[in-house]
Amino acid sequence: MHLSSLRWSCLWFVLLVVPACSDDPAPPPTTYPTPDGGAVTPDGATPEPDGGAGADGGGDGEGDPTCDEYARLECDRNRDCFPVFLDWTYGSHDACLTEAKQICQVWSSLAGSSVSSARLVGCLRAHALAGCTSPEPTGDCLTLPGQLANGGACHLNDQCASGYCRREGVSDCGVCADKFPEGAKCSSASECRSGRCSDMTCEPILKEGEACTATSDCLRNLVCNAGVCEKVTLVGEGEACGWVVFCDPYLTCANGVCIKDVVVAVGQRCGTLDDGTNALCRNGDCNAASICVTRPAVGAACSPEGSCAGSAVCVQGQCRALAPEACDAPPVGAVGR
């Protein structure tokens, strides 16, 4: 999943049951949604917002006071539970409030989607009540099918009757489609019902104790260790870490100990620093030379990872303002695949 989808998946603490692990940077532990046909954030697939008439009759997007509450809940939770993520993605709490509200307004106006602004708020309220280290809540956080038939243009999984918006490359737009059954040819795990694509074929996802060749073969929260899927243990700052002992979100295992990630400004070095610390770019991207650069603005070409500044989306290689109609047409060549 490219960066913009990763950032958005963290905006919406929607529970999405995702079987496979992902190579994407880890967002808050409770987020497993994402506007990306599948993969996570966690990335795992994508739950998503509402297309005007949510299943629960929630708000209508622009002017909906629940979007103000959504932004407050989202940004307060990031500030209190995941300050590194807040600094990395927005740069400030105020910037988060502005962007999160805009995204709620647009997502609550997308055609055919099953999630309303009221459901988004309900999900975040559940997370707030449960605390920073809470398990994933249910209820309003669960993904529901949308109304668009296969072949329809989509931005979120929840717009599709199939529950899957297939995206290819770095585009934030896709087409509603069915996921592939076991035995079908595939190019990514998100295309498979099982959540596992191995040797270009959809295969059953592996459970704890089963033989594996790669971590992507195993259920989420499992790693492939010495040829067997094993459960991951999460530990906090200053605690010992290793192969099956992972650090909590926004901590990095350096020299066998979990240390806090840092956020640096555009122009500074990013990625893994000499002391093992992981440096993220404040409101920017880490380029191939490990230097922070500004995310492309609306009208510019998307970054190689498909990210754009603010809430802008990458459509056919160009950054466009996030709007209800941004993904009204399927990407070229997407229909009928």
Secondary structure, DSSP 8 states (H G I E B T S, - for coil): --HHHHHHHHHS-------B--SS----TT----SSSS-BTTB------B-SS-TT----STT-HHHHHHHHHHHHHHHHH-HHHHHHHTSSHHHHHHHHHHHHHHHTTSTT-B--HHHHHHHHHHHHHH-TT-----GGGS----SB-TT-EESSGGGBTTS-EE--TT-S-EEE---B-TTSB-SSGGGBTTS-EETTEE---B-TT-B-SSGGGBBTTEEEETTEEEE-EEE-TTSB--SSEEE-TTEEEETTEEEE-EEE-TTSB-EE-TTS-EEEETTEEE-TTSBEEE---TTSB--TT---STT-EEETTEEE---TTTTSS--TT-TT-
